């Protein structure tokens, strides 16, 4: 794993975490309900993570970004978000190895998975800190089903934004490419150098 990959993962993780913290304080969504908090955090923070995955453009990128995010939330004392980001990171990492990182399809699927899983599992693990009498299980299931649909739709919208914004930032050079570049065919290089050598010899003659 290159140094730039680690640096990019740290930068995008910290940026996403900082924006999420700012939004959480501004809207106090978690104070309203454990279900409303992901609606706020699955906006700009999710876009930042998705663009980070596109920028790194190689295996272990999604896993590294989401694991660093999990560590940041652990330090903050939000323990229920640690397994949330670990699960999302593992799933997105495995899927991205099959579909890629930068195509429209890849960005959409990766973002939808990251957002939906983060939203659903943050609620599931967050409810563990709520007294059972405050939220009956039947009510929890109904609310989780309804809000899961909201998380899915929201993640889909963020996926589209992430693709076009990420593509623009990378193509314009604002974000430098981290992914491995394809090596040129050594046979072609040898062939061209051999032909140049022949031309030089013929000129000398």
N, C-alpha and C positions, 0 to 999 in steps of 0.2 A: 504494500500500500504506500503510495507516494506521499511526500510531505504536503504537497498542494491539496491532495484529497482530504487529508486530516484537517488542514487549515480551513478549507471550504466547508467541511462538515461542521466544524466548531462555529464558524461565522454564521452560517444559516440557522443552526440550532439556537444559538444565543439570540440572534435577531428575532426568530420566531417566538422564543420564550419571552423576550422583552416586550414585544408587541402584544402577546397574549396577556401578560401581566398588566400592561397598561389598559387594555380593553376590559379586563376583569375588574379593575379598580374603577374605571369610568362608568361602566354599566351595572356593576354589582350584580351580575346575572346569577352567580352562585348563591348569593344571599336570597334571591327570589326563589330559586328552585334548582336542584341538581340537574334537572332536565333542560333548563334554559342556558346554563353555562356553556355547553358545547356549541350552541347556536351562535354565540358571540365569538368563541375561540376558533371555530371552523371557518374563518373568513380570511383575513390577511395573514395570520400565522400559518394557516394551511397552504396558502399560496407561496409563502416564503420557503416552506419545506419542499414543496413540489418543484419550485425553480431550482432549489439546491440539488435535488436529485437529477434534474436535467443538466445542471452545470457539471456535476461530477461525472455523470454518464458512464459509469462502470460498476461492476459488482461490488458489493459491500457498502456502496454509497447510501442507499436508503436505510440499511441497518445501522450504519454508523451515525447518521443524522438523528434517527429516532432514539437510539440508545443514549446519545449525548443529551437529548431532550429529556429522557427519563431521569438521567442523573441530575439535571438542573432542577427538575420538580422534586426529586428526592431531597436535595439540599434545601429546597424551599419548605419542606415539611408536608408537601402534598403527596403523601405516600400512595394514595389510591390511583394516582396517575402514572406511577412507575410501571406496574404490570400492563397498564393500558398501552403505553408507548412501546413497551417491549414486545407485546403481542402484535401490534400494528407493524412494528419494524421487521419482525421475522416474516410475517405474511407478505408484506410488500416486497421484501428482499427476494423471497422465493419466486414470486410471480414476475417480478421485473427481470429476473434472469431468463425467463422464457419469452417475454414480450418486448423487452428493451426499455429504454428510458426517455427517448426524445420524440418518437412519432406521436401523432395525435392520439392514436389508440392507446399507446403505452402511457402517455401522460394522463389521459382520462381514467384509465383503469387504476393506475397507481394512486392517483389523487382520490378517487372515489373509495378505494380500499382503505387508504390511510385515514381519510376523514370519517367515513362511516364506522370503522372499527374503533377509532379514537373516541368518537361520540358515544357509541353504544357501551363500550367497556368502561368509559369514565363514569357513566351513569350506574352501571352494574356494580363497580367497585365503590363508587361514591355512596350508594345506598347502604352499604355495610356500616357506614358511620351514622346512619339515621336510625333512631329507635323503631323497632318493628311496629309498634302501635301507631306511630305517626304516619306510616304509609303501609297499609295492608297489601299483601302480596298480589291479590287480584287487581287492585288499583295500579300497582306498580307495573304489572304485565301489560295492562291496557295503555298506560301512559308511555311505556317503553316502545310498544309497537307503533304508536302514533308518532312519537318523536324520532324513531328510527327512520321513518319515511322522510321526515324533515331533514335529518342529517344526510340522507342519501341524495335528496334533491339539491341541498346546499353544496355538498361535496362535488356534485356533477357540475354545477355552475362554476365553482372555484377551479375545477379541472380545466374547463374551457378557457377561463381567464389565465390560468397558469401556463397553458400551452402557448398561447399567442404572446403573452408578456415574456415568458422565458425564451421563446424562439427569437423574439426581437432583441432582447438583451444580449443573447449569445451571438447572433449573426452580426449585430452592430459593433461587437467587440467590447461592450460595457462589462460583460462578464467573460473572462478568458476561459477557453476550453480546457477541461481537466482530463477528459477521456483520452484513452490511448489512441494515438494516430496510426493509421495504416502505414506499414513500412513499404517502401517502393520495392519493386521486384529487383532483386540483386542481379538476376540474369540480364535484365535490360541494361542495368548500369554497366555491367562487364562488357556487354556487347557494344554499347556506345563508346566506352573508353577504348576498346580494342579497335573500333573503326577510326577513332580519332588518331590513335597511334599509327595506324596504317597510312592515314592521310599525311601525317607529319613525315613519315619515312619516304613516301612518294615525292613530297615536296623537296626533301633534301637531295634525292636522286636527280 
